[in-house]
Amino acid sequence: MQTAQLTSKGQITIPASVRRALQVAEGDRVEFVQIEPGRFEFMAATRDVRELKGMFGPAKAPVSIETMNAAIAARAAQAK
């Protein structure tokens, strides 16, 4: 088990073996995902956006940029 100490500024140093296993380096982003209250999963957030292709299956119908922008604007207006 790897451990790290929290500084007074709320920072930690990720042990080198953990950085190597996650394949992260200086400047890379990481995510903390809450699994349950008081328990988090820590993971690299350095994936290439192209890895998302096909995540939701094939598109049912093509959608124009204008239609996407209108949907985003409508949802943003609802959130206010």
The first five atom37 places (N, CA, C, CB, O) and aatype in JSON, in Angstrom:
{
  "aatype": [12, 5, 16, 0, 5, 10, 16, 15, 11, 7, 5, 9, 16, 9, 14, 0, 15, 19, 1, 1, 0, 10, 5, 19, 0, 6, 7, 3, 1, 19, 6, 13, 19, 5, 9, 6, 14, 7, 1, 13, 6, 13, 12, 0, 0, 16, 1, 3, 19, 1, 6, 10, 11, 7, 12, 13, 7, 14, 0, 11, 0, 14, 19, 15, 9, 6, 16, 12, 2, 0, 0, 9, 0, 0, 1, 0, 0, 5, 0, 11],
  "atom_mask": [
    [1, 1, 1, 1, 1],
    [1, 1, 1, 1, 1],
    [1, 1, 1, 1, 1],
    [1, 1, 1, 1, 1],
    [1, 1, 1, 1, 1],
    [1, 1, 1, 1, 1],
    [1, 1, 1, 1, 1],
    [1, 1, 1, 1, 1],
    [1, 1, 1, 1, 1],
    [1, 1, 1, 0, 1],
    [1, 1, 1, 1, 1],
    [1, 1, 1, 1, 1],
    [1, 1, 1, 1, 1],
    [1, 1, 1, 1, 1],
    [1, 1, 1, 1, 1],
    [1, 1, 1, 1, 1],
    [1, 1, 1, 1, 1],
    [1, 1, 1, 1, 1],
    [1, 1, 1, 1, 1],
    [1, 1, 1, 1, 1],
    [1, 1, 1, 1, 1],
    [1, 1, 1, 1, 1],
    [1, 1, 1, 1, 1],
    [1, 1, 1, 1, 1],
    [1, 1, 1, 1, 1],
    [1, 1, 1, 1, 1],
    [1, 1, 1, 0, 1],
    [1, 1, 1, 1, 1],
    [1, 1, 1, 1, 1],
    [1, 1, 1, 1, 1],
    [1, 1, 1, 1, 1],
    [1, 1, 1, 1, 1],
    [1, 1, 1, 1, 1],
    [1, 1, 1, 1, 1],
    [1, 1, 1, 1, 1],
    [1, 1, 1, 1, 1],
    [1, 1, 1, 1, 1],
    [1, 1, 1, 0, 1],
    [1, 1, 1, 1, 1],
    [1, 1, 1, 1, 1],
    [1, 1, 1, 1, 1],
    [1, 1, 1, 1, 1],
    [1, 1, 1, 1, 1],
    [1, 1, 1, 1, 1],
    [1, 1, 1, 1, 1],
    [1, 1, 1, 1, 1],
    [1, 1, 1, 1, 1],
    [1, 1, 1, 1, 1],
    [1, 1, 1, 1, 1],
    [1, 1, 1, 1, 1],
    [1, 1, 1, 1, 1],
    [1, 1, 1, 1, 1],
    [1, 1, 1, 1, 1],
    [1, 1, 1, 0, 1],
    [1, 1, 1, 1, 1],
    [1, 1, 1, 1, 1],
    [1, 1, 1, 0, 1],
    [1, 1, 1, 1, 1],
    [1, 1, 1, 1, 1],
    [1, 1, 1, 1, 1],
    [1, 1, 1, 1, 1],
    [1, 1, 1, 1, 1],
    [1, 1, 1, 1, 1],
    [1, 1, 1, 1, 1],
    [1, 1, 1, 1, 1],
    [1, 1, 1, 1, 1],
    [1, 1, 1, 1, 1],
    [1, 1, 1, 1, 1],
    [1, 1, 1, 1, 1],
    [1, 1, 1, 1, 1],
    [1, 1, 1, 1, 1],
    [1, 1, 1, 1, 1],
    [1, 1, 1, 1, 1],
    [1, 1, 1, 1, 1],
    [1, 1, 1, 1, 1],
    [1, 1, 1, 1, 1],
    [1, 1, 1, 1, 1],
    [1, 1, 1, 1, 1],
    [1, 1, 1, 1, 1],
    [1, 1, 1, 1, 1]
  ],
  "atom_positions": [
    [[0.85, -1.18, 0.0], [0.0, 0.0, 0.0], [0.89, 1.24, 0.0], [-0.97, 0.0, 1.23], [1.86, 1.32, 0.76]],
    [[0.56, 2.17, -0.85], [1.29, 3.44, -0.94], [0.56, 4.49, -0.12], [1.44, 3.89, -2.42], [-0.67, 4.52, -0.12]],
    [[1.28, 5.35, 0.55], [0.67, 6.43, 1.32], [1.32, 7.75, 0.94], [0.8, 6.17, 2.84], [2.42, 7.78, 0.39]],
    [[0.62, 8.84, 1.25], [1.13, 10.18, 1.0], [0.64, 11.06, 2.14], [0.68, 10.74, -0.4], [-0.39, 10.78, 2.75]],
    [[1.37, 12.13, 2.41], [1.01, 13.04, 3.49], [0.41, 14.32, 2.91], [2.23, 13.36, 4.37], [0.94, 14.87, 1.95]],
    [[-0.66, 14.78, 3.5], [-1.34, 16.0, 3.1], [-0.61, 17.2, 3.7], [-2.83, 15.98, 3.53], [-0.33, 17.22, 4.9]],
    [[-0.31, 18.21, 2.87], [0.35, 19.41, 3.37], [-0.68, 20.39, 3.91], [1.19, 20.08, 2.26], [-1.89, 20.19, 3.76]],
    [[-0.2, 21.45, 4.54], [-1.11, 22.48, 5.07], [-1.89, 23.18, 3.96], [-0.33, 23.51, 5.88], [-2.92, 23.79, 4.22]],
    [[-1.4, 23.09, 2.72], [-2.09, 23.69, 1.58], [-3.04, 22.71, 0.9], [-1.07, 24.2, 0.56], [-3.62, 23.03, -0.13]],
    [[-3.21, 21.52, 1.46], [-4.11, 20.53, 0.88], [-3.51, 19.78, -0.29], [0.0, 0.0, 0.0], [-4.24, 19.21, -1.09]],
    [[-2.19, 19.76, -0.4], [-1.52, 19.09, -1.52], [-0.91, 17.78, -1.05], [-0.44, 20.0, -2.12], [-0.58, 17.61, 0.12]],
    [[-0.78, 16.85, -2.0], [-0.07, 15.59, -1.73], [0.92, 15.35, -2.86], [-1.07, 14.4, -1.6], [0.77, 15.86, -3.97]],
    [[1.94, 14.57, -2.56], [2.86, 14.11, -3.59], [2.49, 12.66, -3.88], [4.37, 14.26, -3.15], [2.51, 11.81, -2.98]],
    [[2.17, 12.38, -5.13], [1.81, 11.02, -5.51], [3.09, 10.2, -5.6], [1.03, 11.0, -6.88], [4.02, 10.59, -6.3]],
    [[3.16, 9.08, -4.89], [4.38, 8.27, -4.93], [4.77, 7.9, -6.37], [4.18, 6.99, -4.11], [3.9, 7.69, -7.22]],
    [[6.06, 7.84, -6.62], [6.58, 7.57, -7.97], [6.03, 6.28, -8.55], [8.1, 7.51, -7.94], [5.72, 6.23, -9.74]],
    [[5.9, 5.24, -7.74], [5.4, 3.96, -8.27], [3.94, 4.09, -8.72], [5.52, 2.86, -7.21], [3.54, 3.43, -9.69]],
    [[3.16, 4.92, -8.05], [1.77, 5.14, -8.44], [1.73, 5.95, -9.72], [0.98, 5.87, -7.31], [0.93, 5.66, -10.61]],
    [[2.57, 6.98, -9.84], [2.63, 7.79, -11.08], [3.0, 6.91, -12.26], [3.64, 8.94, -10.94], [2.41, 7.04, -13.34]],
    [[3.96, 6.03, -12.07], [4.34, 5.13, -13.17], [3.2, 4.21, -13.55], [5.58, 4.3, -12.78], [2.93, 4.0, -14.73]],
    [[2.5, 3.64, -12.56], [1.4, 2.72, -12.84], [0.26, 3.43, -13.57], [0.87, 2.11, -11.53], [-0.37, 2.84, -14.45]],
    [[0.0, 4.69, -13.22], [-1.05, 5.46, -13.88], [-0.57, 6.12, -15.18], [-1.57, 6.52, -12.94], [-1.37, 6.66, -15.94]],
    [[0.72, 6.06, -15.42], [1.34, 6.69, -16.58], [1.01, 8.18, -16.63], [0.88, 6.01, -17.88], [0.6, 8.7, -17.67]],
    [[1.21, 8.86, -15.49], [1.0, 10.3, -15.42], [2.32, 10.98, -15.13], [-0.05, 10.66, -14.35], [3.22, 10.41, -14.51]],
    [[2.42, 12.21, -15.59], [3.62, 13.0, -15.38], [3.22, 14.43, -15.04], [4.55, 12.97, -16.64], [2.03, 14.76, -15.01]],
    [[4.2, 15.25, -14.77], [3.95, 16.65, -14.42], [3.04, 17.31, -15.46], [5.28, 17.42, -14.31], [3.27, 17.2, -16.66]],
    [[2.01, 18.0, -14.98], [1.08, 18.69, -15.86], [-0.12, 17.87, -16.28], [0.0, 0.0, 0.0], [-1.1, 18.43, -16.77]],
    [[-0.08, 16.54, -16.09], [-1.22, 15.71, -16.42], [-2.35, 15.93, -15.42], [-0.82, 14.22, -16.46], [-2.11, 16.36, -14.29]],
    [[-3.57, 15.64, -15.84], [-4.74, 15.8, -14.96], [-5.12, 14.44, -14.38], [-5.94, 16.43, -15.73], [-4.93, 13.4, -15.01]],
    [[-5.65, 14.47, -13.18], [-6.16, 13.26, -12.53], [-7.58, 13.55, -12.04], [-5.23, 12.81, -11.35], [-7.96, 14.71, -11.86]],
    [[-8.35, 12.5, -11.83], [-9.73, 12.63, -11.38], [-9.9, 11.9, -10.05], [-10.72, 12.08, -12.43], [-9.26, 10.88, -9.8]],
    [[-10.77, 12.44, -9.22], [-11.18, 11.79, -7.98], [-12.67, 11.51, -8.13], [-10.86, 12.67, -6.71], [-13.47, 12.43, -8.19]],
    [[-13.04, 10.23, -8.17], [-14.43, 9.84, -8.37], [-14.94, 9.22, -7.07], [-14.56, 8.83, -9.57], [-14.37, 8.26, -6.57]],
    [[-16.04, 9.8, -6.53], [-16.59, 9.28, -5.29], [-17.29, 7.96, -5.55], [-17.55, 10.29, -4.65], [-18.22, 7.89, -6.37]],
    [[-16.86, 6.91, -4.86], [-17.43, 5.57, -4.98], [-18.58, 5.43, -4.0], [-16.35, 4.49, -4.74], [-19.63, 4.88, -4.33]],
    [[-18.37, 5.92, -2.8], [-19.38, 5.94, -1.74], [-18.92, 7.01, -0.77], [-19.53, 4.51, -1.04], [-17.79, 7.49, -0.88]],
    [[-19.75, 7.41, 0.18], [-19.34, 8.46, 1.12], [-18.02, 8.09, 1.81], [-20.43, 8.69, 2.17], [-17.88, 7.03, 2.41]],
    [[-17.06, 9.0, 1.71], [-15.76, 8.78, 2.35], [-14.8, 7.9, 1.57], [0.0, 0.0, 0.0], [-13.71, 7.6, 2.06]],
    [[-15.18, 7.47, 0.36], [-14.3, 6.59, -0.45], [-14.26, 7.11, -1.88], [-14.81, 5.11, -0.42], [-15.29, 7.31, -2.52]],
    [[-13.04, 7.33, -2.38], [-12.83, 7.87, -3.71], [-11.91, 6.97, -4.51], [-12.27, 9.29, -3.64], [-11.06, 6.27, -3.96]],
    [[-12.09, 7.02, -5.82], [-11.17, 6.35, -6.74], [-10.37, 7.45, -7.42], [-11.94, 5.45, -7.78], [-10.93, 8.47, -7.82]],
    [[-9.09, 7.24, -7.54], [-8.16, 8.2, -8.11], [-7.68, 7.63, -9.44], [-6.94, 8.5, -7.14], [-7.19, 6.5, -9.48]],
    [[-7.82, 8.39, -10.53], [-7.43, 7.85, -11.84], [-6.87, 8.95, -12.74], [-8.62, 7.18, -12.52], [-7.15, 10.13, -12.55]],
    [[-6.09, 8.54, -13.71], [-5.55, 9.47, -14.69], [-6.67, 9.98, -15.57], [-4.44, 8.81, -15.53], [-7.58, 9.24, -15.94]],
    [[-6.61, 11.25, -15.91], [-7.6, 11.86, -16.81], [-6.9, 12.34, -18.06], [-8.36, 13.05, -16.11], [-7.14, 13.45, -18.54]],
    [[-6.02, 11.51, -18.58], [-5.17, 11.92, -19.7], [-5.5, 11.18, -20.99], [-3.72, 11.69, -19.35], [-4.67, 11.14, -21.9]],
    [[-6.67, 10.61, -21.07], [-7.03, 9.88, -22.28], [-7.19, 10.81, -23.47], [-8.31, 9.09, -22.06], [-7.54, 11.98, -23.33]],
    [[-6.94, 10.27, -24.62], [-7.16, 10.99, -25.87], [-8.65, 11.01, -26.15], [-6.36, 10.35, -27.04], [-9.33, 9.99, -25.98]],
    [[-9.17, 12.13, -26.59], [-10.61, 12.26, -26.86], [-11.09, 11.24, -27.89], [-10.92, 13.68, -27.35], [-12.27, 10.88, -27.9]],
    [[-10.2, 10.77, -28.74], [-10.59, 9.79, -29.76], [-11.0, 8.45, -29.14], [-9.45, 9.57, -30.74], [-11.67, 7.64, -29.78]],
    [[-10.58, 8.2, -27.88], [-10.97, 6.96, -27.21], [-12.46, 6.92, -26.91], [-10.18, 6.8, -25.93], [-13.01, 5.85, -26.64]],
    [[-13.12, 8.07, -26.96], [-14.56, 8.13, -26.68], [-15.41, 7.68, -27.87], [-14.94, 9.54, -26.3], [-16.6, 7.4, -27.71]],
    [[-14.79, 7.6, -29.05], [-15.53, 7.23, -30.25], [-16.2, 5.86, -30.06], [-14.58, 7.2, -31.48], [-15.56, 4.89, -29.65]],
    [[-17.49, 5.82, -30.37], [-18.23, 4.58, -30.28], [-18.73, 4.25, -28.88], [0.0, 0.0, 0.0], [-19.35, 3.2, -28.69]],
    [[-18.48, 5.1, -27.92], [-18.88, 4.82, -26.54], [-20.38, 4.59, -26.4], [-18.44, 5.95, -25.64], [-20.81, 3.78, -25.58]],
    [[-21.18, 5.3, -27.19], [-22.63, 5.2, -27.09], [-23.25, 4.51, -28.29], [-23.22, 6.57, -26.93], [-24.46, 4.62, -28.51]],
    [[-22.46, 3.82, -29.07], [-22.97, 3.13, -30.24], [-23.1, 4.08, -31.42], [0.0, 0.0, 0.0], [-22.77, 5.26, -31.31]],
    [[-23.56, 3.58, -32.53], [-23.69, 4.42, -33.72], [-24.79, 5.46, -33.55], [-23.98, 3.56, -34.95], [-25.77, 5.24, -32.83]],
    [[-24.61, 6.59, -34.2], [-25.62, 7.66, -34.16], [-26.88, 7.19, -34.86], [-25.09, 8.97, -34.81], [-26.81, 6.54, -35.91]],
    [[-28.03, 7.52, -34.29], [-29.3, 7.14, -34.9], [-29.6, 7.99, -36.13], [-30.44, 7.27, -33.9], [-30.18, 7.52, -37.11]],
    [[-29.17, 9.27, -36.07], [-29.38, 10.18, -37.19], [-28.33, 11.28, -37.1], [-30.83, 10.78, -37.19], [-27.94, 11.67, -36.0]],
    [[-27.86, 11.79, -38.23], [-26.9, 12.89, -38.18], [-27.54, 14.13, -37.58], [-26.35, 13.2, -39.58], [-28.73, 14.39, -37.78]],
    [[-26.74, 14.89, -36.84], [-27.23, 16.12, -36.19], [-26.32, 17.26, -36.62], [-27.27, 15.98, -34.62], [-25.1, 17.14, -36.58]],
    [[-26.92, 18.37, -37.03], [-26.13, 19.52, -37.48], [-25.57, 20.29, -36.28], [-26.98, 20.45, -38.36], [-26.08, 20.17, -35.16]],
    [[-24.54, 21.06, -36.53], [-23.96, 21.92, -35.5], [-25.01, 22.9, -34.98], [-22.73, 22.69, -36.06], [-25.07, 23.17, -33.78]],
    [[-25.82, 23.42, -35.87], [-26.87, 24.37, -35.47], [-27.85, 23.72, -34.49], [-27.63, 24.89, -36.71], [-28.24, 24.34, -33.5]],
    [[-28.25, 22.48, -34.77], [-29.17, 21.76, -33.89], [-28.52, 21.5, -32.53], [-29.6, 20.43, -34.53], [-29.17, 21.64, -31.5]],
    [[-27.24, 21.12, -32.55], [-26.52, 20.91, -31.29], [-26.44, 22.19, -30.48], [-25.1, 20.37, -31.56], [-26.71, 22.19, -29.28]],
    [[-26.09, 23.29, -31.14], [-26.0, 24.58, -30.44], [-27.34, 24.99, -29.86], [-25.48, 25.66, -31.38], [-27.4, 25.52, -28.75]],
    [[-28.42, 24.76, -30.6], [-29.76, 25.1, -30.1], [-30.1, 24.27, -28.87], [-30.82, 24.89, -31.2], [-30.68, 24.78, -27.91]],
    [[-29.77, 22.99, -28.89], [-30.04, 22.11, -27.74], [-29.23, 22.55, -26.52], [-29.72, 20.64, -28.09], [-29.75, 22.55, -25.41]],
    [[-27.97, 22.92, -26.73], [-27.12, 23.39, -25.63], [-27.69, 24.69, -25.05], [-25.67, 23.61, -26.12], [-27.75, 24.85, -23.83]],
    [[-28.09, 25.6, -25.91], [-28.65, 26.89, -25.46], [-29.95, 26.67, -24.69], [-28.9, 27.83, -26.67], [-30.18, 27.32, -23.67]],
    [[-30.79, 25.76, -25.16], [-32.06, 25.49, -24.48], [-31.82, 24.9, -23.1], [-32.91, 24.52, -25.32], [-32.47, 25.29, -22.13]],
    [[-30.88, 23.98, -23.0], [-30.56, 23.36, -21.7], [-29.95, 24.38, -20.75], [-29.6, 22.16, -21.87], [-30.24, 24.37, -19.55]],
    [[-29.1, 25.24, -21.27], [-28.48, 26.28, -20.43], [-29.54, 27.24, -19.9], [-27.42, 27.05, -21.23], [-29.45, 27.69, -18.76]],
    [[-30.54, 27.55, -20.73], [-31.61, 28.45, -20.29], [-32.45, 27.81, -19.19], [-32.51, 28.84, -21.49], [-32.91, 28.5, -18.29]],
    [[-32.65, 26.5, -19.26], [-33.4, 25.78, -18.23], [-32.66, 25.74, -16.9], [-33.7, 24.35, -18.69], [-33.28, 25.74, -15.84]],
    [[-31.33, 25.72, -16.96], [-30.51, 25.61, -15.75], [-30.47, 26.9, -14.95], [-29.1, 25.2, -16.13], [-30.1, 26.88, -13.77]],
    [[-30.84, 28.0, -15.54], [-30.77, 29.3, -14.85], [-31.89, 29.5, -13.89], [-30.76, 30.42, -15.82], [-31.96, 30.54, -13.24]]
  ]
}
